[in-house]
Amino acid sequence: MYRISQVGVSGDQAVKVGVVGTGMVGSSAAYAVVLLAAASEVVLVDVNEKLAHAQAEDILHAGPFLSPTRVSAGHYDQRFCERRPE
């Protein structure tokens, strides 16, 4: 059984949220997902990997007792980051 309610995710299935871009909007969205326990895992991805790691750590430090959501920083695959010739 799987259900998303106002209090978060419940059931046997895991929900993973990926946030691409960890500026003000992306990091705020990720924080809201963690605050509401709307996912079991949040992965932050940004071209600036140090920023993604910093934002993930900030979210983890801001609310370790708010929800059991795992927060981590990922990275772009180089194949998709390279500029393609037009």
C-alpha positions as CSV (number, residue, x, y, z in Angstrom):
1,M,0.0,0.0,0.0
2,Y,1.3,3.5,-0.9
3,R,-0.1,6.9,0.1
4,I,1.1,10.5,0.0
5,S,-0.8,12.6,2.5
6,Q,-0.3,16.0,4.1
7,V,1.9,14.4,6.7
8,G,4.2,12.7,4.2
9,V,4.9,9.3,2.6
10,S,3.7,6.1,4.1
11,G,3.6,2.6,2.9
12,D,6.1,0.1,1.5
13,Q,7.3,2.1,-1.6
14,A,10.0,4.6,-1.5
15,V,9.7,8.0,-3.2
16,K,12.9,9.6,-4.5
17,V,13.0,13.3,-5.5
18,G,15.7,14.8,-7.6
19,V,16.2,18.5,-7.6
20,V,18.2,19.9,-10.5
21,G,19.7,23.2,-9.6
22,T,20.6,24.1,-6.0
23,G,20.2,27.9,-6.1
24,M,17.6,29.6,-3.9
25,V,14.6,27.9,-5.6
26,G,16.0,24.4,-5.8
27,S,17.3,24.4,-2.2
28,S,14.1,25.8,-0.9
29,A,12.1,23.1,-2.8
30,A,14.3,20.4,-1.4
31,Y,14.0,21.8,2.1
32,A,10.2,21.8,1.8
33,V,10.2,18.2,0.6
34,V,12.2,17.2,3.7
35,L,10.2,19.4,6.0
36,L,6.9,17.8,4.9
37,A,8.5,14.3,4.7
38,A,7.1,14.1,1.2
39,A,9.8,11.7,0.0
40,S,12.1,9.0,1.4
41,E,15.1,10.4,-0.4
42,V,16.1,13.8,-1.9
43,V,19.1,14.1,-4.3
44,L,20.4,17.6,-5.1
45,V,22.3,18.0,-8.4
46,D,24.0,21.1,-9.7
47,V,26.8,21.9,-12.2
48,N,28.6,23.3,-9.2
49,E,29.0,20.1,-7.2
50,K,30.4,21.9,-4.1
51,L,27.2,24.0,-3.9
52,A,25.0,20.8,-4.2
53,H,27.0,19.2,-1.4
54,A,26.8,22.4,0.8
55,Q,23.0,22.7,0.3
56,A,22.5,19.0,1.1
57,E,24.5,19.4,4.3
58,D,22.6,22.5,5.3
59,I,19.3,20.7,4.9
60,L,20.5,17.8,6.9
61,H,21.8,20.0,9.7
62,A,18.6,22.1,9.7
63,G,16.3,19.3,10.5
64,P,17.7,16.0,11.5
65,F,14.7,15.2,13.7
66,L,12.0,16.5,11.3
67,S,11.8,13.5,9.0
68,P,13.6,10.3,8.1
69,T,14.3,11.6,4.6
70,R,17.8,10.9,3.3
71,V,19.4,13.9,1.6
72,S,22.5,13.7,-0.6
73,A,24.2,15.4,-3.5
74,G,24.5,13.8,-6.9
75,H,26.4,14.9,-10.0
76,Y,25.7,15.3,-13.7
77,D,27.0,12.7,-16.0
78,Q,29.7,14.4,-18.1
79,R,28.0,13.2,-21.3
80,F,25.1,15.5,-20.6
81,C,27.1,18.5,-19.4
82,E,29.2,18.9,-22.5
83,R,28.1,21.6,-24.9
84,R,27.1,20.0,-28.2
85,P,28.0,21.7,-31.5
86,E,25.1,23.3,-33.2
